[in-house]
């Protein structure tokens, strides 16, 4: 057993050193908070009715209970990544774990909607510290390229699986306990991290970071939050002026943020990162992969519940089946790269697999459970192939002391890509749905499939059944159109990956 990779800097004589039992044990400890952070995106799905009955939030408060976590997480990723490089990734990770645990306790016993919203906001702050810190520490612990590829593959698989597990876990806990239990499950993992982290994890920081660019923090928030907000609202509310204006405002602040980073002496995001081998194409292709993953999820989750009529918990349990393919894709991809298959070819193949998943989705009818599950599994497998290799490529090409900032940029790209996928593909599906619904149908039914399900029981005779049949077929037709658009996007990304990553190869660091 050796722990020398914990202290040996990249590029020192004798590096890289293969990680031993200590490092792999530390990776297991890091996976727990990473899993919980990704689960917290979906952990309220089945707890909402109980929360509504207990806390009686207004409609606006209910939206903020759901959305504040993701907004704060996305908005603070770049700031926390840069802070981690300056203060130390392990120190920031442990501070974030303490904040995440305390906020979980506060959320579990919240006695008002305002308290729960505040607790979810602090959870977002903690999550923003945990995600880039785990990747920065992974970059420090695993200097051997083959081992790093394997470790990042596991990291990507945990991130992808966490969102699906969150909804299922919340359903099981709410069924047997009270709604606050969905937050209490965070406490043991955070306690374990606080106990074992100082023992197992090395510190990783930039020895000469320069001064911290505080004005860039509000600029980054002003750039990220309006864009994410607009993209998240457009699929359900349409391209209204408020959301378009939100996108425009966010993009204007993004331009100001970029200008400051290029001109500043000690920028929050050093422009030199983008000149690293493979970093910029990895960032762009990561955004596209998240576009495909989240864009498809908009349809598959609704399909299981609203087209097939599954209960929320049953739909969540069925949605776990694709995770079997995800569990195979990560290790298989790492093995291919270790055996010398060109990284660019693996990424291109991952995008092609994802496109095939979309193609399968385009063949689904209104009673195609297994086909939709297979499509979701194939698509998710392709995304895991892509994201694990792109993360590895991006992180291999940056200095270890900038790993937190680089990881935060990749995670921010993932957030943008996911929101963009839901907005674009969701809009395509909604447009086709509304086109297929007869003008004589009730107004709510013409807007969404959920509206049709609510209106159908109120119609006389066989009119309700006819409306349901038409609405389900219209939704499925919209899903087909979105799936074709997704397949074309991922196929183009496969070509782009083959072209832009042709010079990257396993072992680059």
C-alpha positions in Angstrom: 0.0 0.0 0.0 1.2 3.5 -0.8 -0.1 6.9 0.0 2.6 8.8 -1.8 0.2 10.1 -4.5 -1.4 12.1 -1.7 1.7 14.3 -1.3 3.7 13.9 -4.5 2.9 16.8 -6.8 2.2 16.2 -10.5 5.3 16.5 -12.5 7.7 15.6 -9.6 10.4 13.0 -10.2 8.9 9.6 -10.2 5.4 10.8 -10.8 2.8 9.5 -11.5 2.6 7.0 -8.6 -0.1 4.4 -8.5 -2.7 4.9 -5.9 -3.1 2.3 -3.1 -5.8 1.2 -0.7 -5.8 4.5 1.1 -6.6 6.5 -2.0 -9.4 4.0 -3.1 -10.9 4.1 0.4 -10.8 7.9 0.3 -12.6 7.8 -3.1 -15.3 5.7 -1.5 -15.7 8.3 1.2 -15.9 11.1 -1.4 -18.6 9.2 -3.3 -21.1 9.4 -0.4 -21.5 13.2 -0.4 -21.4 13.3 -4.2 -24.3 10.9 -4.3 -26.3 12.9 -1.8 -25.7 16.2 -3.6 -27.0 14.7 -6.8 -29.9 13.0 -5.0 -31.0 16.3 -3.5 -32.0 17.5 -6.9 -34.9 15.0 -7.0 -35.4 14.0 -3.4 -38.5 16.2 -2.9 -40.5 14.5 -5.7 -42.7 12.3 -3.4 -42.3 14.4 -0.3 -44.2 17.4 -1.8 -47.8 16.3 -0.9 -46.8 15.8 2.8 -44.9 19.1 2.9 -47.9 20.9 1.4 -50.2 19.4 4.0 -47.8 20.2 6.9 -46.4 23.6 6.0 -49.1 24.9 3.6 -46.8 26.9 1.3 -48.2 29.2 -1.3 -47.7 28.3 -5.0 -44.7 30.6 -5.2 -43.2 29.2 -2.0 -43.6 25.6 -3.3 -41.7 26.5 -6.5 -38.9 28.0 -4.5 -38.8 25.0 -2.2 -38.0 22.9 -5.3 -35.9 25.4 -7.3 -33.7 27.3 -4.8 -31.3 24.4 -4.3 -30.5 24.1 -8.0 -30.3 27.8 -8.5 -27.9 28.4 -5.6 -25.8 25.3 -6.6 -25.4 26.5 -10.2 -24.8 30.1 -9.3 -22.0 29.4 -6.8 -20.1 26.6 -8.5 -17.5 28.8 -10.1 -17.0 30.8 -6.9 -16.5 27.7 -4.8 -14.2 26.1 -7.2 -11.9 29.1 -7.2 -12.1 29.4 -3.4 -11.2 25.7 -3.1 -8.0 26.3 -5.1 -7.1 29.1 -2.8 -8.1 27.9 0.6 -7.6 24.2 0.0 -10.1 21.7 -1.5 -10.1 19.5 1.6 -10.8 22.4 3.9 -13.6 23.6 1.7 -15.0 20.1 1.4 -15.2 19.7 5.1 -16.7 23.1 5.6 -19.3 22.3 3.0 -20.0 18.9 4.6 -20.7 20.6 7.9 -23.0 23.2 6.3 -24.8 20.5 4.3 -25.4 18.4 7.4 -26.6 21.4 9.4 -28.9 22.5 6.6 -30.3 19.0 6.3 -31.1 19.0 10.0 -32.8 22.4 9.7 -34.8 21.3 6.6 -35.9 18.0 8.3 -37.5 19.9 11.2 -38.6 23.1 9.4 -41.8 24.4 10.8 -42.6 26.9 8.0 -42.1 27.2 4.3 -39.7 30.1 4.7 -37.5 28.0 7.0 -37.5 25.1 4.5 -36.6 27.5 1.6 -33.7 28.9 3.6 -32.5 25.4 4.5 -32.6 24.4 0.9 -30.6 27.5 -0.1 -27.9 26.6 2.4 -28.0 23.0 1.0 -27.2 24.6 -2.4 -24.3 26.4 -0.9 -23.0 23.2 0.6 -23.5 21.3 -2.6 -21.6 24.0 -4.5 -18.6 23.4 -2.3 -18.8 19.6 -2.4 -18.9 19.0 -6.1 -15.8 20.8 -7.3 -13.9 19.8 -4.2 -14.4 16.1 -4.7 -13.1 16.3 -8.3 -10.1 18.4 -7.3 -9.1 15.9 -4.6 -9.6 13.0 -7.0 -7.2 14.8 -9.4 -4.7 15.1 -6.6 -5.0 11.5 -5.3 -4.9 9.7 -8.7 -1.9 10.8 -10.8 -1.7 7.6 -12.7 -3.7 8.1 -15.9 -5.2 4.7 -16.0 -6.3 4.8 -12.4 -7.6 8.4 -12.8 -9.7 7.3 -15.8 -11.3 4.5 -13.7 -11.9 6.8 -10.7 -13.5 9.5 -12.8 -15.7 6.9 -14.5 -17.0 5.9 -11.0 -17.4 9.6 -10.2 -19.5 10.2 -13.3 -21.6 7.0 -12.7 -22.4 8.1 -9.2 -23.4 11.6 -10.4 -25.8 10.2 -13.0 -27.3 7.6 -10.8 -27.9 10.0 -7.9 -30.8 11.9 -9.5 -32.7 8.7 -10.2 -32.1 7.3 -6.7 -33.2 10.5 -5.0 -36.8 10.2 -6.2 -37.1 6.5 -5.3 -35.5 7.0 -1.9 -37.9 9.9 -1.1 -40.9 7.7 -2.1 -39.8 4.9 0.2 -39.0 7.2 3.1 -42.2 9.2 2.9 -44.2 6.0 2.7 -42.8 4.7 6.0 -41.7 7.9 7.9 -42.4 11.7 7.8 -41.3 14.0 5.0 -38.3 15.3 7.0 -36.6 11.9 6.8 -35.6 12.6 3.2 -33.1 15.1 4.6 -32.0 13.2 7.6 -30.4 10.5 5.4 -27.7 13.1 4.6 -26.4 13.2 8.2 -24.6 9.9 8.5 -22.7 10.4 5.3 -21.6 13.9 6.2 -20.6 12.8 9.7 -18.5 10.0 8.1 -16.8 12.5 5.8 -16.0 14.9 8.7 -14.5 12.1 10.7 -12.5 10.3 7.9 -11.8 13.2 5.6 -9.0 14.7 7.7 -7.3 11.3 7.9 -7.7 10.0 4.4 -7.8 13.0 2.1 -4.8 15.0 1.1 -4.9 18.8 0.9 -5.0 20.4 -2.6 -4.4 24.1 -3.0 -2.8 26.6 -5.3 0.5 27.7 -3.6 0.4 31.2 -5.3 -3.3 32.0 -6.0 -3.1 35.8 -5.9 -5.8 38.0 -4.5 -9.4 36.8 -4.7 -11.5 38.7 -7.3 -14.6 39.5 -5.2 -16.4 41.6 -7.8 -16.5 38.6 -10.1 -18.7 36.7 -7.6 -21.9 38.8 -8.0 -21.1 39.0 -11.7 -21.0 35.3 -12.0 -24.3 35.0 -10.1 -25.9 37.6 -12.3 -24.8 35.7 -15.4 -25.7 32.1 -14.3 -29.0 32.5 -12.3 -31.1 34.4 -14.9 -30.1 32.1 -17.7 -30.8 28.9 -15.6 -34.1 30.4 -14.4 -35.2 31.3 -18.0 -34.2 27.9 -19.4 -36.0 26.0 -16.6 -39.3 27.9 -16.9 -39.6 27.9 -20.7 -40.5 24.2 -21.2 -43.6 24.5 -18.9 -44.5 28.2 -19.4 -43.5 28.9 -22.9 -41.3 31.7 -24.5 -42.9 34.5 -22.6 -41.3 37.9 -22.4 -40.3 37.5 -18.7 -38.2 34.4 -19.5 -36.7 35.7 -22.7 -35.7 38.9 -20.8 -34.2 36.7 -18.1 -32.0 35.0 -20.7 -31.0 38.3 -22.3 -30.0 39.8 -18.9 -28.0 36.7 -18.0 -26.2 36.7 -21.3 -25.3 40.4 -20.9 -23.9 39.8 -17.4 -22.0 36.8 -18.8 -20.4 39.1 -21.4 -19.3 41.4 -18.6 -18.0 38.5 -16.5 -15.9 37.2 -19.4 -14.5 40.6 -20.1 -13.5 41.0 -16.5 -11.8 37.5 -16.5 -9.8 38.4 -19.6 -8.7 41.8 -18.2 -8.2 41.0 -14.5 -4.8 40.4 -12.9 -6.1 37.6 -10.7 -9.4 36.4 -12.3 -11.8 34.1 -10.8 -11.6 31.9 -13.9 -8.1 32.1 -15.4 -8.4 32.3 -19.2 -5.3 30.1 -19.4 -7.5 27.1 -18.4 -9.2 27.3 -21.8 -5.9 27.0 -23.6 -5.2 23.6 -21.8 -5.1 20.6 -24.1 -8.7 19.5 -24.8 -10.3 21.6 -22.1 -12.5 23.9 -24.2 -13.9 21.1 -26.5 -14.4 19.0 -23.4 -16.4 21.8 -21.8 -18.6 22.3 -24.9 -19.2 18.6 -25.4 -20.1 18.1 -21.8 -22.8 20.7 -22.2 -24.1 18.8 -25.2 -24.2 15.5 -23.3 -26.1 17.1 -20.5 -28.4 18.6 -23.1 -29.3 15.1 -24.3 -29.6 13.5 -20.9 -31.9 16.1 -19.2 -33.8 16.8 -22.5 -34.8 13.1 -22.7 -35.7 12.9 -19.0 -38.4 15.6 -19.6 -40.3 13.0 -21.7 -39.5 9.6 -20.1 -40.6 10.6 -16.6 -43.9 12.0 -18.0 -44.4 9.0 -20.3 -44.2 6.5 -17.5 -46.7 8.4 -15.3 -49.0 10.2 -17.7 -49.1 8.0 -20.8 -48.7 4.6 -19.1 -50.5 5.6 -16.0 -47.9 4.4 -13.5 -48.0 5.8 -10.0 -45.1 8.2 -9.1 -43.4 5.6 -7.0 -43.9 2.8 -9.5 -42.6 5.1 -12.3 -39.5 5.9 -10.2 -38.9 2.2 -9.5 -39.2 1.4 -13.2 -36.8 4.2 -14.0 -34.1 2.5 -12.0 -33.8 -0.3 -14.6 -31.7 1.8 -17.0 -29.2 2.3 -14.2 -28.1 -1.3 -14.8 -26.7 -0.3 -18.2 -25.1 2.8 -16.6 -23.3 0.6 -14.1 -21.8 -1.4 -17.0 -20.9 1.6 -19.3 -18.5 3.4 -16.9 -16.1 0.5 -16.2 -16.3 -0.7 -19.8 -15.3 2.7 -21.1 -12.4 2.9 -18.7 -11.2 -0.5 -19.9 -11.4 0.5 -23.5 -9.3 3.5 -22.9 -6.8 1.6 -20.8 -6.4 -0.9 -23.7 -5.4 1.9 -26.0 -8.6 2.8 -27.8 -8.3 6.5 -28.8 -10.1 8.7 -26.4 -11.7 10.8 -29.2 -13.1 7.6 -30.7 -14.6 6.5 -27.4 -16.3 9.9 -26.9 -17.6 9.8 -30.4 -18.9 6.3 -29.9 -20.6 7.4 -26.7 -22.4 10.2 -28.5 -23.4 7.7 -31.2 -24.8 5.3 -28.5 -26.7 8.3 -27.1 -28.1 9.1 -30.5 -29.2 5.5 -30.8 -31.0 5.8 -27.5 -32.9 8.8 -28.9 -33.7 6.9 -32.1 -35.2 4.1 -30.0 -37.3 6.7 -28.1 -38.6 7.9 -31.5 -40.1 4.5 -32.2 -42.1 4.3 -29.0 -45.9 4.0 -29.1 -48.4 4.8 -26.4 -47.8 1.4 -24.8 -44.1 0.8 -25.1 -42.8 0.4 -21.5 -39.8 -1.8 -22.3 -38.8 0.2 -25.4 -38.8 3.4 -23.5 -36.8 1.9 -20.7 -34.3 0.5 -23.2 -34.0 3.8 -24.9 -33.4 5.6 -21.6 -30.7 3.0 -20.6 -28.9 3.2 -24.0 -29.0 7.0 -23.9 -27.8 7.2 -20.3 -25.0 4.7 -21.1 -23.8 6.8 -23.9 -23.8 9.9 -21.8 -21.8 8.2 -19.1 -19.2 7.1 -21.7 -19.0 10.7 -22.9 -18.9 12.5 -19.6 -16.4 10.2 -17.9 -13.9 10.6 -20.7 -14.5 14.4 -21.2 -14.0 15.0 -17.5 -10.9 12.9 -17.5 -9.5 14.7 -20.5 -10.3 18.2 -19.1 -8.9 17.4 -15.7 -5.8 15.8 -17.0 -4.8 18.9 -19.0 -5.1 21.4 -16.1 -2.6 21.9 -13.3 -3.6 20.2 -10.0 -3.7 23.5 -8.3 -6.4 24.7 -10.7 -8.5 21.5 -10.4 -11.3 23.0 -8.3 -11.8 25.8 -10.8 -11.7 23.5 -13.8 -14.2 21.1 -12.1 -16.5 23.9 -11.3 -16.6 25.1 -14.9 -17.4 21.6 -16.1 -20.2 21.3 -13.5 -21.6 24.7 -14.5 -21.5 23.6 -18.2 -23.5 20.5 -17.1 -26.1 22.7 -15.4 -26.4 24.9 -18.5 -26.6 22.0 -20.8 -29.3 20.3 -18.8 -31.4 23.4 -18.6 -30.9 24.0 -22.3 -32.0 20.4 -23.1 -35.2 20.7 -21.1 -35.9 24.1 -22.7 -35.2 23.2 -26.4 -36.5 19.6 -26.5 -39.3 20.4 -24.2 -40.4 23.3 -26.4 -40.3 21.0 -29.5 -42.5 18.4 -27.7 -44.9 21.0 -26.4 -45.3 22.6 -29.8 -46.1 19.3 -31.5 -48.5 18.3 -28.7 -50.5 21.6 -29.0 -50.6 21.2 -32.8 -52.2 17.8 -32.5 -54.8 18.6 -29.9 -58.2 19.6 -31.4 -59.2 23.3 -31.0 -62.5 22.1 -29.5 -60.6 20.6 -26.5 -60.7 22.4 -23.1 -58.0 25.1 -22.8 -56.0 23.2 -20.1 -56.0 20.1 -22.2 -54.6 22.0 -25.1 -51.6 23.2 -23.0 -50.2 20.0 -21.5 -50.9 16.3 -21.1 -51.3 16.9 -17.4 -54.1 19.4 -18.2 -55.8 16.8 -20.4 -55.6 14.2 -17.6 -57.2 16.7 -15.2 -60.0 17.8 -17.7 -60.9 14.3 -19.0 -63.0 13.1 -16.0 -65.1 16.3 -16.2 -66.3 15.6 -19.8 -69.5 13.7 -20.4 -69.8 10.2 -21.9 -66.9 8.9 -24.0 -65.6 12.4 -24.6 -63.2 12.1 -21.7 -61.8 8.8 -22.9 -61.4 10.2 -26.4 -59.6 13.2 -25.1 -57.2 11.0 -23.1 -56.4 8.9 -26.1 -55.8 11.9 -28.3 -53.6 13.7 -25.7 -51.5 10.6 -25.1 -50.9 10.1 -28.8 -50.1 13.9 -29.2 -47.6 13.7 -26.3 -46.0 10.6 -27.8 -45.8 12.4 -31.2 -44.1 15.4 -29.5 -41.7 13.0 -27.8 -40.9 11.5 -31.3 -40.1 15.0 -32.7 -37.9 15.9 -29.7 -36.1 12.5 -29.9 -35.3 13.1 -33.6 -33.9 16.5 -32.7 -31.9 14.9 -29.8 -30.6 12.2 -32.1 -29.4 14.7 -34.7 -27.7 16.8 -32.0 -25.8 13.9 -30.5 -24.9 12.6 -33.9 -23.4 16.0 -34.8 -21.6 15.9 -31.4 -20.1 12.6 -32.3 -18.6 14.1 -35.5 -17.4 17.1 -33.5 -15.8 14.9 -30.9 -14.0 12.8 -33.5 -12.6 15.9 -35.1 -11.7 18.0 -32.1 -10.3 15.2 -29.8 -8.3 13.4 -32.5 -5.0 14.6 -30.8 -5.9 13.6 -27.3 -4.9 10.1 -26.2 -4.9 8.1 -23.1 -2.0 9.0 -20.9 -2.2 12.7 -21.6 -1.8 14.7 -18.4 
